[in-house]
């Protein structure tokens, strides 16, 4: 097991690793839609979805992978009514790549975020 951490990845805000490589797979911690530099969370679900996936992409890149090697995605959203907007941004971001996916409606997410993204990818 190898913990992947670089200065250009979003910093973990608690007692966890952002990414662990094990047997050729990358396990990413849930990514909130916090800008890596300003730590701000955009207001709209569309912008939050894009920021969360941009954070995922940054971590995968640092770990030697890419969004095209994502195997599984779990999307936690604060309201199932946001599904259509999230799906539209997700579809544009992923392009033709279609990993397996779950969308889990929750209640409140940390820092008032509307979405959190968890990913499993190949190296």
Backbone atoms as SQL, in Angstrom:
CREATE TABLE atoms (id INTEGER PRIMARY KEY, chain TEXT, resi INTEGER, resn TEXT, atom TEXT, x REAL, y REAL, z REAL);
INSERT INTO atoms VALUES
  (1, 'A', 1, 'UNK', 'N', 0.846, -1.173, 0.000),
  (2, 'A', 1, 'UNK', 'CA', 0.000, 0.000, 0.000),
  (3, 'A', 1, 'UNK', 'C', 0.894, 1.238, 0.000),
  (4, 'A', 2, 'UNK', 'N', 0.541, 2.195, -0.860),
  (5, 'A', 2, 'UNK', 'CA', 1.346, 3.403, -0.996),
  (6, 'A', 2, 'UNK', 'C', 0.433, 4.627, -0.899),
  (7, 'A', 3, 'UNK', 'N', 0.736, 5.513, 0.028),
  (8, 'A', 3, 'UNK', 'CA', -0.014, 6.766, 0.140),
  (9, 'A', 3, 'UNK', 'C', 0.541, 7.737, -0.884),
  (10, 'A', 4, 'UNK', 'N', -0.345, 8.299, -1.703),
  (11, 'A', 4, 'UNK', 'CA', 0.049, 9.259, -2.723),
  (12, 'A', 4, 'UNK', 'C', -0.286, 10.652, -2.197),
  (13, 'A', 5, 'UNK', 'N', 0.721, 11.496, -2.106),
  (14, 'A', 5, 'UNK', 'CA', 0.516, 12.859, -1.639),
  (15, 'A', 5, 'UNK', 'C', 1.581, 13.751, -2.265),
  (16, 'A', 6, 'UNK', 'N', 1.150, 14.825, -2.901),
  (17, 'A', 6, 'UNK', 'CA', 2.086, 15.774, -3.490),
  (18, 'A', 6, 'UNK', 'C', 1.623, 17.183, -3.132),
  (19, 'A', 7, 'UNK', 'N', 2.512, 18.154, -3.213),
  (20, 'A', 7, 'UNK', 'CA', 2.138, 19.540, -2.881),
  (21, 'A', 7, 'UNK', 'C', 1.060, 20.126, -3.801),
  (22, 'A', 8, 'UNK', 'N', 0.911, 19.587, -5.009),
  (23, 'A', 8, 'UNK', 'CA', -0.081, 20.152, -5.933),
  (24, 'A', 8, 'UNK', 'C', -1.456, 19.499, -5.814),
  (25, 'A', 9, 'UNK', 'N', -1.583, 18.493, -4.968),
  (26, 'A', 9, 'UNK', 'CA', -2.889, 17.876, -4.722),
  (27, 'A', 9, 'UNK', 'C', -3.653, 18.685, -3.682),
  (28, 'A', 10, 'UNK', 'N', -4.996, 18.593, -3.701),
  (29, 'A', 10, 'UNK', 'CA', -5.745, 19.223, -2.610),
  (30, 'A', 10, 'UNK', 'C', -5.298, 18.613, -1.282),
  (31, 'A', 11, 'UNK', 'N', -5.076, 19.429, -0.288),
  (32, 'A', 11, 'UNK', 'CA', -4.615, 18.940, 1.012),
  (33, 'A', 11, 'UNK', 'C', -5.760, 18.275, 1.768),
  (34, 'A', 12, 'UNK', 'N', -5.449, 17.181, 2.458),
  (35, 'A', 12, 'UNK', 'CA', -6.439, 16.536, 3.314),
  (36, 'A', 12, 'UNK', 'C', -6.728, 17.458, 4.493),
  (37, 'A', 13, 'UNK', 'N', -7.992, 17.561, 4.876),
  (38, 'A', 13, 'UNK', 'CA', -8.385, 18.442, 5.971),
  (39, 'A', 13, 'UNK', 'C', -8.619, 17.691, 7.275),
  (40, 'A', 14, 'UNK', 'N', -8.209, 16.457, 7.329),
  (41, 'A', 14, 'UNK', 'CA', -8.404, 15.659, 8.524),
  (42, 'A', 14, 'UNK', 'C', -7.413, 14.505, 8.538),
  (43, 'A', 15, 'UNK', 'N', -7.699, 13.503, 9.354),
  (44, 'A', 15, 'UNK', 'CA', -6.819, 12.350, 9.522),
  (45, 'A', 15, 'UNK', 'C', -7.145, 11.296, 8.461),
  (46, 'A', 16, 'UNK', 'N', -6.768, 11.577, 7.214),
  (47, 'A', 16, 'UNK', 'CA', -6.981, 10.650, 6.111),
  (48, 'A', 16, 'UNK', 'C', -6.024, 10.993, 4.980),
  (49, 'A', 17, 'UNK', 'N', -5.901, 10.078, 4.037),
  (50, 'A', 17, 'UNK', 'CA', -5.096, 10.297, 2.844),
  (51, 'A', 17, 'UNK', 'C', -6.020, 10.642, 1.689),
  (52, 'A', 18, 'UNK', 'N', -5.563, 11.504, 0.790),
  (53, 'A', 18, 'UNK', 'CA', -6.355, 11.840, -0.398),
  (54, 'A', 18, 'UNK', 'C', -6.390, 10.677, -1.374),
  (55, 'A', 19, 'UNK', 'N', -5.296, 9.898, -1.426),
  (56, 'A', 19, 'UNK', 'CA', -5.205, 8.828, -2.415),
  (57, 'A', 19, 'UNK', 'C', -4.274, 7.731, -1.910),
  (58, 'A', 20, 'UNK', 'N', -4.712, 6.490, -2.068),
  (59, 'A', 20, 'UNK', 'CA', -3.880, 5.341, -1.744),
  (60, 'A', 20, 'UNK', 'C', -3.852, 4.428, -2.965),
  (61, 'A', 21, 'UNK', 'N', -2.646, 4.006, -3.327),
  (62, 'A', 21, 'UNK', 'CA', -2.478, 3.037, -4.406),
  (63, 'A', 21, 'UNK', 'C', -2.290, 1.665, -3.794),
  (64, 'A', 22, 'UNK', 'N', -3.049, 0.708, -4.297),
  (65, 'A', 22, 'UNK', 'CA', -2.939, -0.663, -3.815),
  (66, 'A', 22, 'UNK', 'C', -3.253, -1.610, -4.966),
  (67, 'A', 23, 'UNK', 'N', -2.328, -2.501, -5.270),
  (68, 'A', 23, 'UNK', 'CA', -2.500, -3.495, -6.334),
  (69, 'A', 23, 'UNK', 'C', -2.953, -2.884, -7.657),
  (70, 'A', 24, 'UNK', 'N', -2.355, -1.776, -8.041),
  (71, 'A', 24, 'UNK', 'CA', -2.668, -1.164, -9.325),
  (72, 'A', 24, 'UNK', 'C', -3.932, -0.338, -9.356),
  (73, 'A', 25, 'UNK', 'N', -4.534, -0.154, -8.184),
  (74, 'A', 25, 'UNK', 'CA', -5.758, 0.647, -8.105),
  (75, 'A', 25, 'UNK', 'C', -5.519, 1.881, -7.245),
  (76, 'A', 26, 'UNK', 'N', -6.216, 2.960, -7.575),
  (77, 'A', 26, 'UNK', 'CA', -6.156, 4.195, -6.804),
  (78, 'A', 26, 'UNK', 'C', -7.487, 4.406, -6.108),
  (79, 'A', 27, 'UNK', 'N', -7.438, 4.529, -4.812),
  (80, 'A', 27, 'UNK', 'CA', -8.615, 4.791, -3.997),
  (81, 'A', 27, 'UNK', 'C', -8.549, 6.253, -3.566),
  (82, 'A', 28, 'UNK', 'N', -9.495, 7.050, -4.046),
  (83, 'A', 28, 'UNK', 'CA', -9.508, 8.470, -3.698),
  (84, 'A', 28, 'UNK', 'C', -10.524, 8.728, -2.600),
  (85, 'A', 29, 'UNK', 'N', -10.138, 9.544, -1.641),
  (86, 'A', 29, 'UNK', 'CA', -11.091, 10.003, -0.634),
  (87, 'A', 29, 'UNK', 'C', -12.131, 10.877, -1.311),
  (88, 'A', 30, 'UNK', 'N', -13.275, 11.028, -0.666),
  (89, 'A', 30, 'UNK', 'CA', -14.317, 11.888, -1.196),
  (90, 'A', 30, 'UNK', 'C', -13.800, 13.302, -1.405),
  (91, 'A', 31, 'UNK', 'N', -14.104, 13.861, -2.561),
  (92, 'A', 31, 'UNK', 'CA', -13.656, 15.205, -2.900),
  (93, 'A', 31, 'UNK', 'C', -14.826, 16.171, -2.852),
  (94, 'A', 32, 'UNK', 'N', -14.681, 17.162, -2.017),
  (95, 'A', 32, 'UNK', 'CA', -15.679, 18.226, -1.940),
  (96, 'A', 32, 'UNK', 'C', -15.363, 19.265, -3.016),
  (97, 'A', 33, 'UNK', 'N', -16.317, 20.120, -3.317),
  (98, 'A', 33, 'UNK', 'CA', -16.108, 21.128, -4.360),
  (99, 'A', 33, 'UNK', 'C', -15.402, 22.375, -3.853),
  (100, 'A', 34, 'UNK', 'N', -14.307, 22.184, -3.153),
  (101, 'A', 34, 'UNK', 'CA', -13.524, 23.313, -2.626),
  (102, 'A', 34, 'UNK', 'C', -12.382, 23.609, -3.567),
  (103, 'A', 35, 'UNK', 'N', -12.277, 24.854, -3.980),
  (104, 'A', 35, 'UNK', 'CA', -11.182, 25.292, -4.823),
  (105, 'A', 35, 'UNK', 'C', -9.870, 25.028, -4.099),
  (106, 'A', 36, 'UNK', 'N', -8.891, 24.438, -4.797),
  (107, 'A', 36, 'UNK', 'CA', -7.627, 24.057, -4.162),
  (108, 'A', 36, 'UNK', 'C', -6.845, 25.258, -3.641),
  (109, 'A', 37, 'UNK', 'N', -7.010, 26.413, -4.254),
  (110, 'A', 37, 'UNK', 'CA', -6.249, 27.586, -3.845),
  (111, 'A', 37, 'UNK', 'C', -7.020, 28.434, -2.837),
  (112, 'A', 38, 'UNK', 'N', -8.238, 28.818, -3.192),
  (113, 'A', 38, 'UNK', 'CA', -9.000, 29.746, -2.349),
  (114, 'A', 38, 'UNK', 'C', -9.773, 29.050, -1.235),
  (115, 'A', 39, 'UNK', 'N', -9.988, 27.742, -1.368),
  (116, 'A', 39, 'UNK', 'CA', -10.780, 26.927, -0.429),
  (117, 'A', 39, 'UNK', 'C', -12.274, 27.291, -0.467),
  (118, 'A', 40, 'UNK', 'N', -12.670, 28.119, -1.423),
  (119, 'A', 40, 'UNK', 'CA', -14.073, 28.518, -1.548),
  (120, 'A', 40, 'UNK', 'C', -14.882, 27.436, -2.260),
  (121, 'A', 41, 'UNK', 'N', -16.168, 27.399, -1.953),
  (122, 'A', 41, 'UNK', 'CA', -17.108, 26.489, -2.593),
  (123, 'A', 41, 'UNK', 'C', -18.059, 27.338, -3.430),
  (124, 'A', 42, 'UNK', 'N', -18.157, 27.070, -4.732),
  (125, 'A', 42, 'UNK', 'CA', -19.088, 27.843, -5.560),
  (126, 'A', 42, 'UNK', 'C', -20.536, 27.629, -5.116),
  (127, 'A', 43, 'UNK', 'N', -21.418, 28.489, -5.553),
  (128, 'A', 43, 'UNK', 'CA', -22.826, 28.383, -5.150),
  (129, 'A', 43, 'UNK', 'C', -23.600, 27.341, -5.934),
  (130, 'A', 44, 'UNK', 'N', -23.471, 27.322, -7.249),
  (131, 'A', 44, 'UNK', 'CA', -24.337, 26.450, -8.064),
  (132, 'A', 44, 'UNK', 'C', -23.859, 25.001, -8.031),
  (133, 'A', 45, 'UNK', 'N', -24.795, 24.088, -8.185),
  (134, 'A', 45, 'UNK', 'CA', -24.455, 22.665, -8.220),
  (135, 'A', 45, 'UNK', 'C', -23.610, 22.352, -9.441),
  (136, 'A', 46, 'UNK', 'N', -23.837, 23.047, -10.529),
  (137, 'A', 46, 'UNK', 'CA', -23.036, 22.818, -11.736),
  (138, 'A', 46, 'UNK', 'C', -21.570, 23.168, -11.479),
  (139, 'A', 47, 'UNK', 'N', -21.339, 24.336, -10.903),
  (140, 'A', 47, 'UNK', 'CA', -19.971, 24.751, -10.604),
  (141, 'A', 47, 'UNK', 'C', -19.338, 23.864, -9.539),
  (142, 'A', 48, 'UNK', 'N', -20.113, 23.460, -8.547),
  (143, 'A', 48, 'UNK', 'CA', -19.587, 22.574, -7.507),
  (144, 'A', 48, 'UNK', 'C', -19.185, 21.224, -8.098),
  (145, 'A', 49, 'UNK', 'N', -20.004, 20.705, -9.003),
  (146, 'A', 49, 'UNK', 'CA', -19.696, 19.420, -9.630),
  (147, 'A', 49, 'UNK', 'C', -18.406, 19.527, -10.420),
  (148, 'A', 50, 'UNK', 'N', -18.243, 20.604, -11.165),
  (149, 'A', 50, 'UNK', 'CA', -17.039, 20.800, -11.959),
  (150, 'A', 50, 'UNK', 'C', -15.793, 20.937, -11.077),
  (151, 'A', 51, 'UNK', 'N', -15.891, 21.666, -9.991),
  (152, 'A', 51, 'UNK', 'CA', -14.752, 21.825, -9.084),
  (153, 'A', 51, 'UNK', 'C', -14.393, 20.487, -8.432),
  (154, 'A', 52, 'UNK', 'N', -15.380, 19.739, -7.980),
  (155, 'A', 52, 'UNK', 'CA', -15.109, 18.443, -7.350),
  (156, 'A', 52, 'UNK', 'C', -14.408, 17.508, -8.327),
  (157, 'A', 53, 'UNK', 'N', -14.880, 17.462, -9.576),
  (158, 'A', 53, 'UNK', 'CA', -14.229, 16.607, -10.567),
  (159, 'A', 53, 'UNK', 'C', -12.873, 17.144, -10.998),
  (160, 'A', 54, 'UNK', 'N', -12.685, 18.443, -10.967),
  (161, 'A', 54, 'UNK', 'CA', -11.364, 19.007, -11.253),
  (162, 'A', 54, 'UNK', 'C', -10.369, 18.583, -10.179),
  (163, 'A', 55, 'UNK', 'N', -10.823, 18.522, -8.924),
  (164, 'A', 55, 'UNK', 'CA', -9.978, 18.032, -7.832),
  (165, 'A', 55, 'UNK', 'C', -9.636, 16.558, -8.036),
  (166, 'A', 56, 'UNK', 'N', -10.626, 15.762, -8.447),
  (167, 'A', 56, 'UNK', 'CA', -10.392, 14.344, -8.743),
  (168, 'A', 56, 'UNK', 'C', -9.340, 14.221, -9.844),
  (169, 'A', 57, 'UNK', 'N', -9.517, 14.995, -10.907),
  (170, 'A', 57, 'UNK', 'CA', -8.581, 14.942, -12.032),
  (171, 'A', 57, 'UNK', 'C', -7.165, 15.301, -11.588),
  (172, 'A', 58, 'UNK', 'N', -7.024, 16.311, -10.739),
  (173, 'A', 58, 'UNK', 'CA', -5.705, 16.723, -10.247),
  (174, 'A', 58, 'UNK', 'C', -5.038, 15.597, -9.457),
  (175, 'A', 59, 'UNK', 'N', -5.795, 14.929, -8.619),
  (176, 'A', 59, 'UNK', 'CA', -5.244, 13.831, -7.822),
  (177, 'A', 59, 'UNK', 'C', -4.841, 12.671, -8.727),
  (178, 'A', 60, 'UNK', 'N', -5.711, 12.310, -9.663),
  (179, 'A', 60, 'UNK', 'CA', -5.389, 11.214, -10.579),
  (180, 'A', 60, 'UNK', 'C', -4.139, 11.520, -11.397),
  (181, 'A', 61, 'UNK', 'N', -4.018, 12.744, -11.866),
  (182, 'A', 61, 'UNK', 'CA', -2.843, 13.145, -12.643),
  (183, 'A', 61, 'UNK', 'C', -1.581, 12.999, -11.812),
  (184, 'A', 62, 'UNK', 'N', -1.613, 13.473, -10.582),
  (185, 'A', 62, 'UNK', 'CA', -0.459, 13.371, -9.692),
  (186, 'A', 62, 'UNK', 'C', -0.110, 11.919, -9.385),
  (187, 'A', 63, 'UNK', 'N', -1.107, 11.043, -9.416),
  (188, 'A', 63, 'UNK', 'CA', -0.888, 9.622, -9.112),
  (189, 'A', 63, 'UNK', 'C', -0.520, 8.826, -10.365),
  (190, 'A', 64, 'UNK', 'N', -0.404, 9.507, -11.520),
  (191, 'A', 64, 'UNK', 'CA', -0.026, 8.830, -12.749),
  (192, 'A', 64, 'UNK', 'C', -1.183, 8.188, -13.478),
  (193, 'A', 65, 'UNK', 'N', -2.373, 8.674, -13.256),
  (194, 'A', 65, 'UNK', 'CA', -3.566, 8.111, -13.888),
  (195, 'A', 65, 'UNK', 'C', -4.309, 9.234, -14.620),
  (196, 'A', 66, 'UNK', 'N', -5.560, 8.978, -14.967),
  (197, 'A', 66, 'UNK', 'CA', -6.379, 9.986, -15.645),
  (198, 'A', 66, 'UNK', 'C', -7.851, 9.666, -15.450),
  (199, 'A', 67, 'UNK', 'N', -8.693, 10.595, -15.853),
  (200, 'A', 67, 'UNK', 'CA', -10.140, 10.355, -15.709),
  (201, 'A', 67, 'UNK', 'C', -10.596, 9.189, -16.580),
  (202, 'A', 68, 'UNK', 'N', -9.857, 8.885, -17.631),
  (203, 'A', 68, 'UNK', 'CA', -10.228, 7.777, -18.514),
  (204, 'A', 68, 'UNK', 'C', -9.909, 6.413, -17.909),
  (205, 'A', 69, 'UNK', 'N', -9.253, 6.420, -16.757),
  (206, 'A', 69, 'UNK', 'CA', -8.953, 5.171, -16.055),
  (207, 'A', 69, 'UNK', 'C', -9.828, 5.007, -14.815),
  (208, 'A', 70, 'UNK', 'N', -10.831, 5.867, -14.665),
  (209, 'A', 70, 'UNK', 'CA', -11.765, 5.730, -13.546),
  (210, 'A', 70, 'UNK', 'C', -12.619, 4.493, -13.773),
  (211, 'A', 71, 'UNK', 'N', -12.726, 3.676, -12.741),
  (212, 'A', 71, 'UNK', 'CA', -13.514, 2.446, -12.785),
  (213, 'A', 71, 'UNK', 'C', -14.884, 2.674, -12.161),
  (214, 'A', 72, 'UNK', 'N', -14.909, 3.348, -11.019),
  (215, 'A', 72, 'UNK', 'CA', -16.151, 3.533, -10.269),
  (216, 'A', 72, 'UNK', 'C', -16.223, 4.937, -9.698),
  (217, 'A', 73, 'UNK', 'N', -17.425, 5.500, -9.717),
  (218, 'A', 73, 'UNK', 'CA', -17.682, 6.822, -9.148),
  (219, 'A', 73, 'UNK', 'C', -18.877, 6.720, -8.209),
  (220, 'A', 74, 'UNK', 'N', -18.734, 7.328, -7.036),
  (221, 'A', 74, 'UNK', 'CA', -19.868, 7.495, -6.121),
  (222, 'A', 74, 'UNK', 'C', -20.083, 8.990, -5.961),
  (223, 'A', 75, 'UNK', 'N', -21.289, 9.422, -6.252),
  (224, 'A', 75, 'UNK', 'CA', -21.655, 10.825, -6.117),
  (225, 'A', 75, 'UNK', 'C', -22.629, 10.956, -4.959),
  (226, 'A', 76, 'UNK', 'N', -22.252, 11.726, -3.974),
  (227, 'A', 76, 'UNK', 'CA', -23.127, 12.023, -2.849),
  (228, 'A', 76, 'UNK', 'C', -23.675, 13.421, -3.095),
  (229, 'A', 77, 'UNK', 'N', -24.996, 13.531, -3.191),
  (230, 'A', 77, 'UNK', 'CA', -25.603, 14.839, -3.428),
  (231, 'A', 77, 'UNK', 'C', -26.595, 15.148, -2.314),
  (232, 'A', 78, 'UNK', 'N', -26.690, 16.420, -1.972),
  (233, 'A', 78, 'UNK', 'CA', -27.502, 16.822, -0.817),
  (234, 'A', 78, 'UNK', 'C', -29.003, 16.766, -1.094),
  (235, 'A', 79, 'UNK', 'N', -29.396, 16.635, -2.359),
  (236, 'A', 79, 'UNK', 'CA', -30.817, 16.597, -2.708),
  (237, 'A', 79, 'UNK', 'C', -30.953, 15.887, -4.048),
  (238, 'A', 80, 'UNK', 'N', -31.779, 14.867, -4.125),
  (239, 'A', 80, 'UNK', 'CA', -31.958, 14.099, -5.361),
  (240, 'A', 80, 'UNK', 'C', -32.487, 14.987, -6.497),
  (241, 'A', 81, 'UNK', 'N', -33.085, 16.105, -6.167),
  (242, 'A', 81, 'UNK', 'CA', -33.570, 17.045, -7.187),
  (243, 'A', 81, 'UNK', 'C', -32.421, 17.642, -8.001),
  (244, 'A', 82, 'UNK', 'N', -31.184, 17.513, -7.507),
  (245, 'A', 82, 'UNK', 'CA', -30.008, 18.039, -8.209),
  (246, 'A', 82, 'UNK', 'C', -29.457, 17.061, -9.249),
  (247, 'A', 83, 'UNK', 'N', -30.056, 15.871, -9.336),
  (248, 'A', 83, 'UNK', 'CA', -29.534, 14.792, -10.176),
  (249, 'A', 83, 'UNK', 'C', -29.341, 15.220, -11.621),
  (250, 'A', 84, 'UNK', 'N', -30.309, 15.852, -12.237),
  (251, 'A', 84, 'UNK', 'CA', -30.205, 16.228, -13.652),
  (252, 'A', 84, 'UNK', 'C', -29.034, 17.174, -13.918),
  (253, 'A', 85, 'UNK', 'N', -28.872, 18.183, -13.061),
  (254, 'A', 85, 'UNK', 'CA', -27.778, 19.136, -13.253),
  (255, 'A', 85, 'UNK', 'C', -26.418, 18.450, -13.063),
  (256, 'A', 86, 'UNK', 'N', -26.319, 17.606, -12.043),
  (257, 'A', 86, 'UNK', 'CA', -25.077, 16.875, -11.786),
  (258, 'A', 86, 'UNK', 'C', -24.767, 15.956, -12.966),
  (259, 'A', 87, 'UNK', 'N', -25.762, 15.239, -13.447),
  (260, 'A', 87, 'UNK', 'CA', -25.564, 14.308, -14.546),
  (261, 'A', 87, 'UNK', 'C', -25.101, 15.026, -15.816),
  (262, 'A', 88, 'UNK', 'N', -25.618, 16.219, -16.064),
  (263, 'A', 88, 'UNK', 'CA', -25.225, 16.983, -17.254),
  (264, 'A', 88, 'UNK', 'C', -23.746, 17.366, -17.188),
  (265, 'A', 89, 'UNK', 'N', -23.290, 17.872, -16.046),
  (266, 'A', 89, 'UNK', 'CA', -21.881, 18.254, -15.895),
  (267, 'A', 89, 'UNK', 'C', -21.001, 17.003, -15.941),
  (268, 'A', 90, 'UNK', 'N', -21.414, 15.965, -15.252),
  (269, 'A', 90, 'UNK', 'CA', -20.682, 14.695, -15.225),
  (270, 'A', 90, 'UNK', 'C', -20.491, 14.161, -16.636),
  (271, 'A', 91, 'UNK', 'N', -21.548, 14.167, -17.426),
  (272, 'A', 91, 'UNK', 'CA', -21.491, 13.654, -18.798),
  (273, 'A', 91, 'UNK', 'C', -20.499, 14.440, -19.648),
  (274, 'A', 92, 'UNK', 'N', -20.517, 15.760, -19.529),
  (275, 'A', 92, 'UNK', 'CA', -19.564, 16.586, -20.285),
  (276, 'A', 92, 'UNK', 'C', -18.137, 16.320, -19.820),
  (277, 'A', 93, 'UNK', 'N', -17.948, 16.205, -18.513),
  (278, 'A', 93, 'UNK', 'CA', -16.612, 16.001, -17.963),
  (279, 'A', 93, 'UNK', 'C', -16.039, 14.650, -18.386),
  (280, 'A', 94, 'UNK', 'N', -16.846, 13.603, -18.338),
  (281, 'A', 94, 'UNK', 'CA', -16.384, 12.247, -18.648),
  (282, 'A', 94, 'UNK', 'C', -16.310, 11.972, -20.146),
  (283, 'A', 95, 'UNK', 'N', -17.059, 12.692, -20.944),
  (284, 'A', 95, 'UNK', 'CA', -17.062, 12.430, -22.383),
  (285, 'A', 95, 'UNK', 'C', -17.601, 11.040, -22.673),
  (286, 'A', 96, 'UNK', 'N', -16.890, 10.304, -23.493),
  (287, 'A', 96, 'UNK', 'CA', -17.333, 8.962, -23.888),
  (288, 'A', 96, 'UNK', 'C', -17.066, 7.907, -22.817),
  (289, 'A', 97, 'UNK', 'N', -16.215, 8.228, -21.839),
  (290, 'A', 97, 'UNK', 'CA', -15.880, 7.269, -20.778),
  (291, 'A', 97, 'UNK', 'C', -17.066, 7.124, -19.827),
  (292, 'A', 98, 'UNK', 'N', -17.476, 5.890, -19.575),
  (293, 'A', 98, 'UNK', 'CA', -18.631, 5.628, -18.712),
  (294, 'A', 98, 'UNK', 'C', -18.284, 4.617, -17.626),
  (295, 'A', 99, 'UNK', 'N', -17.671, 5.082, -16.516),
  (296, 'A', 99, 'UNK', 'CA', -17.401, 4.164, -15.407),
  (297, 'A', 99, 'UNK', 'C', -18.716, 3.758, -14.729),
  (298, 'A', 100, 'UNK', 'N', -18.650, 2.711, -13.920),
  (299, 'A', 100, 'UNK', 'CA', -19.827, 2.378, -13.119),
  (300, 'A', 100, 'UNK', 'C', -20.031, 3.513, -12.125),
  (301, 'A', 101, 'UNK', 'N', -21.289, 3.733, -11.726),
  (302, 'A', 101, 'UNK', 'CA', -21.568, 4.924, -10.916),
  (303, 'A', 101, 'UNK', 'C', -22.757, 4.682, -9.996),
  (304, 'A', 102, 'UNK', 'N', -22.684, 5.300, -8.838),
  (305, 'A', 102, 'UNK', 'CA', -23.807, 5.361, -7.917),
  (306, 'A', 102, 'UNK', 'C', -24.032, 6.821, -7.571),
  (307, 'A', 103, 'UNK', 'N', -25.299, 7.200, -7.440),
  (308, 'A', 103, 'UNK', 'CA', -25.640, 8.525, -6.934),
  (309, 'A', 103, 'UNK', 'C', -26.415, 8.311, -5.651),
  (310, 'A', 104, 'UNK', 'N', -25.885, 8.840, -4.566),
  (311, 'A', 104, 'UNK', 'CA', -26.476, 8.634, -3.256),
  (312, 'A', 104, 'UNK', 'C', -26.975, 9.964, -2.712),
  (313, 'A', 105, 'UNK', 'N', -28.297, 10.129, -2.609),
  (314, 'A', 105, 'UNK', 'CA', -28.798, 11.359, -2.005),
  (315, 'A', 105, 'UNK', 'C', -28.558, 11.320, -0.496),
  (316, 'A', 106, 'UNK', 'N', -28.065, 12.416, 0.025),
  (317, 'A', 106, 'UNK', 'CA', -27.787, 12.524, 1.449),
  (318, 'A', 106, 'UNK', 'C', -28.513, 13.752, 1.979),
  (319, 'A', 107, 'UNK', 'N', -28.209, 14.111, 3.136),
  (320, 'A', 107, 'UNK', 'CA', -28.660, 15.406, 3.657),
  (321, 'A', 107, 'UNK', 'C', -27.486, 16.354, 3.561),
  (322, 'A', 108, 'UNK', 'N', -27.141, 16.983, 4.615),
  (323, 'A', 108, 'UNK', 'CA', -26.053, 17.959, 4.610),
  (324, 'A', 108, 'UNK', 'C', -24.702, 17.301, 4.354),
  (325, 'A', 109, 'UNK', 'N', -23.867, 18.018, 3.618),
  (326, 'A', 109, 'UNK', 'CA', -22.482, 17.618, 3.418),
  (327, 'A', 109, 'UNK', 'C', -21.591, 18.666, 4.101),
  (328, 'A', 110, 'UNK', 'N', -20.348, 18.293, 4.338),
  (329, 'A', 110, 'UNK', 'CA', -19.409, 19.166, 5.044),
  (330, 'A', 110, 'UNK', 'C', -19.262, 20.514, 4.337),
  (331, 'A', 111, 'UNK', 'N', -19.126, 21.575, 5.103),
  (332, 'A', 111, 'UNK', 'CA', -18.934, 22.947, 4.624),
  (333, 'A', 111, 'UNK', 'C', -20.112, 23.460, 3.797),
  (334, 'A', 112, 'UNK', 'N', -21.269, 22.802, 3.891),
  (335, 'A', 112, 'UNK', 'CA', -22.433, 23.236, 3.126),
  (336, 'A', 112, 'UNK', 'C', -22.389, 22.852, 1.662),
  (337, 'A', 113, 'UNK', 'N', -21.469, 21.958, 1.291),
  (338, 'A', 113, 'UNK', 'CA', -21.356, 21.520, -0.102),
  (339, 'A', 113, 'UNK', 'C', -22.620, 20.786, -0.528),
  (340, 'A', 114, 'UNK', 'N', -22.888, 20.812, -1.820),
  (341, 'A', 114, 'UNK', 'CA', -24.041, 20.122, -2.393),
  (342, 'A', 114, 'UNK', 'C', -23.662, 18.770, -2.978),
  (343, 'A', 115, 'UNK', 'N', -22.348, 18.518, -3.148),
  (344, 'A', 115, 'UNK', 'CA', -21.865, 17.283, -3.759),
  (345, 'A', 115, 'UNK', 'C', -20.525, 16.879, -3.162),
  (346, 'A', 116, 'UNK', 'N', -20.292, 15.569, -3.133),
  (347, 'A', 116, 'UNK', 'CA', -18.993, 14.993, -2.802),
  (348, 'A', 116, 'UNK', 'C', -18.773, 13.840, -3.769),
  (349, 'A', 117, 'UNK', 'N', -17.553, 13.694, -4.279),
  (350, 'A', 117, 'UNK', 'CA', -17.250, 12.703, -5.302),
  (351, 'A', 117, 'UNK', 'C', -16.178, 11.745, -4.788),
  (352, 'A', 118, 'UNK', 'N', -16.463, 10.451, -4.891),
  (353, 'A', 118, 'UNK', 'CA', -15.517, 9.411, -4.480),
  (354, 'A', 118, 'UNK', 'C', -15.211, 8.551, -5.700),
  (355, 'A', 119, 'UNK', 'N', -13.926, 8.211, -5.897),
  (356, 'A', 119, 'UNK', 'CA', -13.504, 7.534, -7.139),
  (357, 'A', 119, 'UNK', 'C', -12.563, 6.376, -6.843),
  (358, 'A', 120, 'UNK', 'N', -12.694, 5.322, -7.668),
  (359, 'A', 120, 'UNK', 'CA', -11.755, 4.216, -7.733),
  (360, 'A', 120, 'UNK', 'C', -11.237, 4.202, -9.168),
  (361, 'A', 121, 'UNK', 'N', -9.916, 4.179, -9.350),
  (362, 'A', 121, 'UNK', 'CA', -9.342, 4.232, -10.698),
  (363, 'A', 121, 'UNK', 'C', -8.150, 3.293, -10.792),
  (364, 'A', 122, 'UNK', 'N', -7.808, 2.936, -12.029),
  (365, 'A', 122, 'UNK', 'CA', -6.604, 2.176, -12.298),
  (366, 'A', 122, 'UNK', 'C', -5.428, 3.142, -12.390),
  (367, 'A', 123, 'UNK', 'N', -4.239, 2.655, -12.065),
  (368, 'A', 123, 'UNK', 'CA', -3.033, 3.488, -12.187),
  (369, 'A', 123, 'UNK', 'C', -2.747, 3.693, -13.660);
